[in-house]
Amino acid sequence: MAVVAFGVAGVAGSPFIGHQRSATSITMGVATSVEVISLALYLFGSQQPRPATTTR
């Protein structure tokens, strides 16, 4: 999901640089927010405690 959001933000950024349309600015902001939130959920969600292993 984060990779797709990164791509959308990049694609929306190109017309914003050339024409500075507000719709592309909003698209960039929303896509970046989705990317940051999905990466944060991935990082914090993957920190589950692991069961202790016993060695024999």
Secondary structure in CASP SS format (residue, H / E / C, confidence):
PFRMAT SS
TARGET T0000
AUTHOR 0000-0000-0000
METHOD secondary structure of the structure
MODEL  1
M C 1.00
A H 1.00
V H 1.00
V H 1.00
A H 1.00
F H 1.00
G H 1.00
V H 1.00
A H 1.00
G H 1.00
V H 1.00
A H 1.00
G H 1.00
S H 1.00
P H 1.00
F H 1.00
I H 1.00
G H 1.00
H H 1.00
Q C 1.00
R C 1.00
S H 1.00
A H 1.00
T H 1.00
S H 1.00
I H 1.00
T H 1.00
M H 1.00
G H 1.00
V H 1.00
A H 1.00
T H 1.00
S H 1.00
V H 1.00
E H 1.00
V H 1.00
I H 1.00
S H 1.00
L H 1.00
A H 1.00
L H 1.00
Y H 1.00
L H 1.00
F H 1.00
G H 1.00
S C 1.00
Q C 1.00
Q C 1.00
P C 1.00
R C 1.00
P C 1.00
A C 1.00
T C 1.00
T C 1.00
T C 1.00
R C 1.00
END
